[in-house]
């Protein structure tokens, strides 16, 4: 499993493997958190996918010190409809 700084470098290089590596390292945590926020499984899955997209769009220019903190910043944007 890659370290955060290695995953961030993948995002900066615009490598699609950045999302795969993100999912490998943080996917379970993100799915758990989104499942607690949103009661519908499809909505929770969309929330995680939107979080990955948000990370993709944020890097560059951002270079976060704590990668999971960046993901956590995107989760609260989703609300129960």
BAGU-562742 format. One record per residue (C-alpha): x, y, z; residue number from 0; residue in one letter. Coordinates in steps of 0.001 Angstrom, whole numbers, m for minus. Each point is the difference from the previous one (the first is absolute). Last residue first. Layout:
N
<<X Y Z> NUM A>
...
//
This chain:
81
<<m32364 14418 384> 80 X>
<<2551 m1044 2584> 79 X>
<<3032 2199 m322> 78 X>
<<3262 m144 m1880> 77 X>
<<2410 2919 380> 76 X>
<<1095 m1493 3332> 75 X>
<<2073 m2615 m1883> 74 X>
<<2302 2399 m1872> 73 X>
<<2035 1268 2963> 72 X>
<<474 m3560 1177> 71 X>
<<1778 m799 m3229> 70 X>
<<2503 2817 532> 69 X>
<<519 m1145 3597> 68 X>
<<734 m3508 m1308> 67 X>
<<2923 1374 m2014> 66 X>
<<1764 1633 2929> 65 X>
<<2741 2388 m1138> 64 X>
<<m2093 1186 m2917> 63 X>
<<1596 1116 m3273> 62 X>
<<m2619 2226 m1585> 61 X>
<<459 1274 m3560> 60 X>
<<m104 m2774 m1203> 59 X>
<<m1663 m1928 1441> 58 X>
<<m3437 1421 835> 57 X>
<<m1807 m1332 m3089> 56 X>
<<1111 m3589 593> 55 X>
<<m797 314 3712> 54 X>
<<m3494 1248 m828> 53 X>
<<m444 m2860 m2451> 52 X>
<<960 m2481 2712> 51 X>
<<m2485 1644 2369> 50 X>
<<m2672 m117 m2703> 49 X>
<<590 m3749 m302> 48 X>
<<m347 m389 3768> 47 X>
<<m3237 2010 41> 46 X>
<<m1339 m1965 m2956> 45 X>
<<573 m3211 1968> 44 X>
<<m1843 1450 3016> 43 X>
<<m2885 1094 m2230> 42 X>
<<m234 m3469 m1526> 41 X>
<<62 m1617 3449> 40 X>
<<m2887 2157 1268> 39 X>
<<224 1185 3626> 38 X>
<<2501 2810 m600> 37 X>
<<2287 1382 2710> 36 X>
<<872 m3297 1675> 35 X>
<<475 m1714 m3355> 34 X>
<<2251 2873 m1084> 33 X>
<<2223 m619 3005> 32 X>
<<181 m3751 m508> 31 X>
<<615 347 m3745> 30 X>
<<2774 2528 656> 29 X>
<<1661 m2267 2554> 28 X>
<<m146 m3031 m2308> 27 X>
<<1292 1983 m2982> 26 X>
<<2968 1580 1797> 25 X>
<<3091 m1984 m997> 24 X>
<<m1153 m2060 m2965> 23 X>
<<m2437 2700 m1143> 22 X>
<<2735 2615 26> 21 X>
<<2317 m2349 m1898> 20 X>
<<m2678 m520 m2650> 19 X>
<<m706 3739 m191> 18 X>
<<3687 807 m402> 17 X>
<<292 m2767 m2618> 16 X>
<<m1634 2437 m2406> 15 X>
<<3307 1864 m133> 14 X>
<<m351 3780 m197> 13 X>
<<3691 371 1020> 12 X>
<<m1176 2182 2892> 11 X>
<<m2531 m2667 967> 10 X>
<<2722 m2664 m100> 9 X>
<<2258 2231 2123> 8 X>
<<m2789 231 2567> 7 X>
<<m156 m3800 101> 6 X>
<<3732 m178 701> 5 X>
<<m259 2644 2747> 4 X>
<<m2861 m1934 1568> 3 X>
<<1982 m3245 232> 2 X>
<<m715 m2804 m2440> 1 X>
<<m1342 m3404 974> 0 X>
//
